[in-house]
Amino acid sequence: ISFISFPSTFGSLISQHKRLHIGPAKKSLPCGDWLSEQSKMPFLAWTFMPNSYFFEPHNDKMVYWFMRKSINFYGETFIKTLGKVKKNEGSFDAGISYLKEFWKSKGINPAMINFADGSGLSPQNYVSARAEVQSLLWSRKQPWFNEFFDGFPTQGNGMKMKSGTMKDTKSFAGYHTSKDGKKYVFAIIINNYQGSNISDALYKVLNVLK
């Protein structure tokens, strides 16, 4: 997952559009009114109903599940939607262009980040731990922070943080309050790891913050 894209993408969408419209329809329904008891997970879908209904979850709920379950389709849709909202062009190029401009305006060195897609699956994506922390610090000051923070999963070591995983690469980033009340904003990335359990190795480092 291209973690650093979350704050600017979701902040823009949450603050400006309570719902994300993906196509023409005669009527839309709040997704929460329709979700099954089994999944509780909102999704985008066109249905083959005579009246062309489609279901559109509120953006904060989409953010929540994107963060919790790393739904790559959401990420790709978000980046195109951001391009449409900010540059009137619903494309990857427009969305990525806006993200780069946005974070540069917030003081992040452009050399520390690169976006190639919305999901973070491309090996051409890269971000430094410093840039991630800068984006998290900025996010903490925003009015939508509570919704954003709510999406962070609780990992195996009991800390609330988002993970990123590719071959021989692992990262965690998030917020943590220690037992003595100290507040931390952190990011850690390890590349070319050859051990048996990369997550456990990072947990040992991050546990010092507890």
N, C-alpha and C positions, 0 to 999 in steps of 0.2 A: 504494500500500500504506500502510495506517495503521501506520507503523513503530513508534510508541510503544506500540502494543498488544502487540507481540511479546513483550517480556520478561515481563510479568505473565501473559499468556495461556499462553505456552509453559512458563514456569517452574512454574506451577500444574499443568499437565498432565503435564509430564515428571516432576516430583517425586512426584506422587501416583498416576499411572496410567501404567503402561508401555505399555498398549495402549488404543486408543480404540474402544469398542464402539458401533456405529451402529445395530444392530437385532438382532432375535432370530435365533438360528441354533443348530443342534444342535452344531456344532463350528467352531472357528476355527483358522486356520493362520498361523504367522509369515509375513508377506508376503515377507521376504527369501528364504524357501525356494522361492518360486514364481515370482519375477520373471523375465521373459524376459531373455536376454542382450542383446537389442536396446535395451531402454529403461532398465533398471536403476532405474526410477522407481516407487515404491510408490503405490498408489492405493486408494480405497475402492470396493468394488463388491459388489453382490449377484450371485450367479451362479445360473443356472437349472439347477442340478445337483439330482438327486433328493434328496440329503440336506441341501439348503439350506446348503451351505458358503458362507462368505464370508471374504475375506482382510483382515487387519487389521494394517497396519504398525505398528511401534513408534512412539510419538509423536515421539521424537527424529528419526526418519527423515522423518516428515511435516513436521516443522519445517524440516529441512534442505532439502527440495524446495520447500517454500513460500517459503523465503528465496531459494533459487537461481533458481527459475522463476516466482515470483509467481503461484502457482496460486490464483486467487481463490476457487474452491470450497472449498479448505482453509480460507481465512480466514473465510468465512461459517460453516463447520461449527465451527471453533474457538470462535467467539464464542458460539454457541449452547451448545456443550459446556461452556464456562466458566460460563455462566449455570446450567446444570444442576448442575455440580459445586459451585459456590459458593452458589447461591441456590435450588437444587432446582427450577429452572424453565428448561427448555431453549428460551429465546427470545432474540432480539436485545436486547430491552429489559433482560432480566435480566443478560445478559453485559456490555452496555455500562454498566449501572448499577454492576456490580462493578468494572469497569475504572476508572471515574471515582473511586469510593471508594478503590480501591487506590492510585492515584497521588497522590491528595490526602493519604493517610496517609504517603506517602513524601516529602512536602514540595513536590510540584509544584503550582504555582498552577492551580486549576481553570480559570481564564480563558485559560490557555495551550493547552488541549486541548479537542477535542470529537470524539466518535465518533458516526458515523451508521450504520456497518456494520462488518463484519469484514475486508473486502478493501481498503478505502480508496478505492473508486471513486466514492463519493458526494461531490459538491462541498461538502456540509455538513461533511465532515471537515476539521479543521484542527489544526495543532500548531506550536508555536514551536520554533526551533532550540535554544533554551535547555532546553525541556522534553525534547527528544530526548536532549540530552547528559546531563541529569540521570538519565533512564531508563537510558542506557548505562553511566553510572558505577555506578548501583545494580546493574545486571546483572553487571558485572565482579566483584562481590563474592560472587556466588551459586555454590552447588556445581554447578549445571548450566551454568555459563558456557562451558565448552569445547564442549559440544554446540551451544549457541547460536551461538558464534563460528564454528564450523565451517560454518555455513550461509551466512555472508556471501560473496557472489560477489567475484571479482577483476575490477575494472572495467578500462576501456580504458587508464587511466593506470598500471595495475599495482598500485593500492591496493585493499585488501580492504574493501568497503563496500557497503551496501544502497542501492539507488536508489529513487526515487519519481518517477513521471511522470504528468502530466496536461497538457492543452492550455496552452501557454505557461508551464508550471511544471515545475521540475525540482529534485530534492533528492538529496543523498547524506548518509549518516551511517555512522559506523563507528569502527574502531580502527586506529591505525597506529603503527609504531615506525620512527623515522627512522634514517638511516645512522649517526648519532652516538649512538644508543641512547635518545633521548628518546621517551617514550610519549605519544601523543595520543588523546584521545577527542573526536570532532568531529561537527558537523552543519552543513550549509549548505543553504539554500533560496533559490531565486530565482523570483520571480513576474513575470508579464507580460513575459517576455523575447521580443524581436522579432527576434533575430539568426538566423543560418542554422544554427548548431550549438550548442545550449545545453549539451550535455555537455562539449564541448571548452572552452567558456568557463569552466565550473566546474573542469575539470581544471587549468587554468592557475592558478587560485586555490589549489587543494588541493595542487598540486605543491610549494609552498613548505614543506610539512611533511616532505618527503622528506629 
